[in-house]
Every structure is written in C-alpha cells, then in structure tokens.
Amino acid sequence: MCLNHKANNMIYKRCIYLTLVMCLGMTTSINSQTPKIMQTTEVSKDQQDVLNAVESMTKSFNGKDIEGVMSSYQSGALVIFEPESPVTDTEQLRDMFLGAFSIDPIFEYPKGHEVFVNGDTATHIAPWVMNGTAPDGTKIQQSGLSIANLKKQVDGKWLLTFDNPHGNFLMNK
C-alpha cells in the first residue's frame, strides 16, 4: 500500500511525538541530589559511573581545569566543537578548550540525562544550556543536544571517545 507524502509526514510526526512522550515518561530522578537519568527499573553501576564521568568532565570544564577536562578523554577522542568540524589532535583539543574558557562558560543539563551501556561502551545523551560572558562583557547563552560515547578502560574508568555537543545540528538546518 502506497501512502501519499502528506500521510507519510503525519505518520512520521506521530511517531516522533510518541517516541518523545515515551522517553519523557521514562525519565525519572535517581534522587533529589542527582541529575535525572533515563531508567526503566533502576540505574546500574555502569550507568552511574558513565554519568559521573560526564559530570566530572563538566565540573572540570566549568572550573576551567584543563587537566581535568583532558583527562576525561581517551587518547584520539573526537570532539565536535563546531558542527561538521571534528577535532582529534590532543594539542588542538587543549587549545580549543582553553579558548572556550575565555567566555567563563557554565554548562548545565536542566532536562536530565539518558545513559545506555552495552558492555564496555556507553552513550550519553542530554540537552544542555551554556551561559557565559564574552571578554567584552556581552552575555552569551547557547543550548544544544550533547551526544557522547564513552569506553570503559581496563581500570574501570569511563573515558569519552566521541563528544558532540551539537547533536541537534541537522534538526536545525
């Protein structure tokens, strides 16, 4: 059976709506002191460890702690500072983060987190808001969707291997 374009578009929109409703319905708070994380029953140790790794990187970034930020990434990690512009070179990553510190950025995840773990790999998804101040005093506010992959190391630590804070880029094109 072949549906016309209008019917396909309506079905697509309903599927997106239902998916969003289902995801929002499953998002609950771990406790009042911890950011929200998607869960169907309870949060596994690995999910909590992934969330802790992301929060640690964010805390280091907000605190302009370049060593803390860099230690959150696996060697050769890919970071998307600007859409369609991946960076993997460690020194370039360091320079990009140091440059970002000049606007006194503060990142927050006001709508919670989704964490999916499959063996020694994980995906973290979260909408974010960043407030900062340019060197000339201009207030800056940005928002987006962070999509990050992490890998569990031999010592049990989770490190970022892919970090794209512009996961919503194609939706806004």
N, C-alpha and C positions, 0 to 999 in steps of 0.2 A: 504494500500500500504506500503510495507516494503522497506526502503531505506538502502543501504549499509553503512558501517561505514564511508567511505570517504565522501559520500554525506552528511551524518549527520554532520560530522565535518565541512564541508564547510558551511552548513546552520547555524550551531552554530556560526561560526566565523563571518558570515554576520550579524546575529542578534546582536552579541556583538558590531560590528562596527557601525551598525545603532543606537543602543542604545547610544553609546558614542557620535556619531555625534549629535543626538537629545539633549542629556544632555549638550554638549558643546554649541550647538546653543541656548539653553535657558538660559545659564549663562550670565548675564549682570551685569554691575556695578550699584549700587544704586546711588552713586555719586562719584566724584573723590577722596573724602576723606575717603570713606568707602570701606572695602573689598568687593569683588564680592560675590553675593549670588544668587542662582538659583531663578528665578522668571518667572512666565508666564504673569502676568499683573503688579501687584505691591506688595511690601512687606508688610505683615500685621504687626500690632504692636507686636503680639506674636512672629513672626519670628524674628523681630528686637531685641526683648528682649532676645530671645534664643541666637542670635548671640552676643549680648552684654555680656551675661553671660559667653559664651565661651571665648570671648576676654578678659574679666576681669580675668578669671582664668589664661589665657595665660600670661597676663601682670604681674600678681602676680608671676607666675612661673618664667618668665624671670627676674623679680626683686628679686628673692629668698625670697619672702614674704610668709613664710609658713602659717601664719594665714589667709592670703588672699586666698591661694590655698585651704586650708582645708575648709574654709567657702563656697567654691564653690560646695561642695559635700554634698548630703543628707546623713544622718546617715545610715550606712550599704551599702553605694555605693560600687560597684565592679569596680576595676581598674586592667587593664591588663598591668603591667609594662614590662613583658616578655611574648611572645606568650605561650599559654597553662598554664599560671601561674596566675590565678586570685587572687586578694587580696581584702578582705573586712574589715579586722580588722583595726580600726581607728589608733591605735598606729603604726601598721606595715605600713600603708599608709603614715603616717607622717615621719617615718624613711626612707621609700623608696624615698619620695620627697626630704628630707634633703640630702640623699646620692646623688641624681641626681644633686643637686645644686653644688656639688664639681667639676663638669666639666664646670661650667659657661655656661649653655645651653641657647641658644636663639632660640625659635621656631617661625616659620613664616608659613603662609598659602599662598604661591605665586599664586596658581591657583583658589582661591576663596573658597566658602562655599556653601553647599546645606543645607537647613533647611526645615524640614517638621514638621508641627504641627497638632496634632489630639487631640482636647480637651485640657486636662491638661498634655499631654505627647508630647515630641518632639524628633526628631532625627536630629543630626548634623553630616554631612559627609564632610571631607575636606582633601586633600593631604597636607602634611606638610614637612618641611625641618628643621632640627635642626643642628646648628653649635655650637661647644663647644671646650673647651681645657681641656685635662686631667691634673691632678696635676703635671705630669712630663713635661708638655708643648706640648704634642702631640695634634695636631689638630684632631677633631672628626667631622665628618659630617654623619648624618643619615637622612633617609626620610621614609615616610610611608603614610598610609591612616588612618585617625582618624575617628572612628565611635563612637558616643556618644549619649546616651539617657538622656534626662532631664525631670524633673517633675515640674509642676507649683505648688508652695506652696500656702497655704491659703492666705498669704500676697501678692501674685502676683509675688514673686521672683522665677526665674527658677534655679533649682539646678541639678547638674549632678548626675545620679543614676548609670550609666554604662559608662565607659570610656576605649575604646580600641584603642590605637594609632597604633596598629599592625593589622588593618583591612584587609591588603593585605597579611597577613601571608600565608594563604592557596594557594594564587596565585603564591607565590614564592617557594613553597615546591618542 
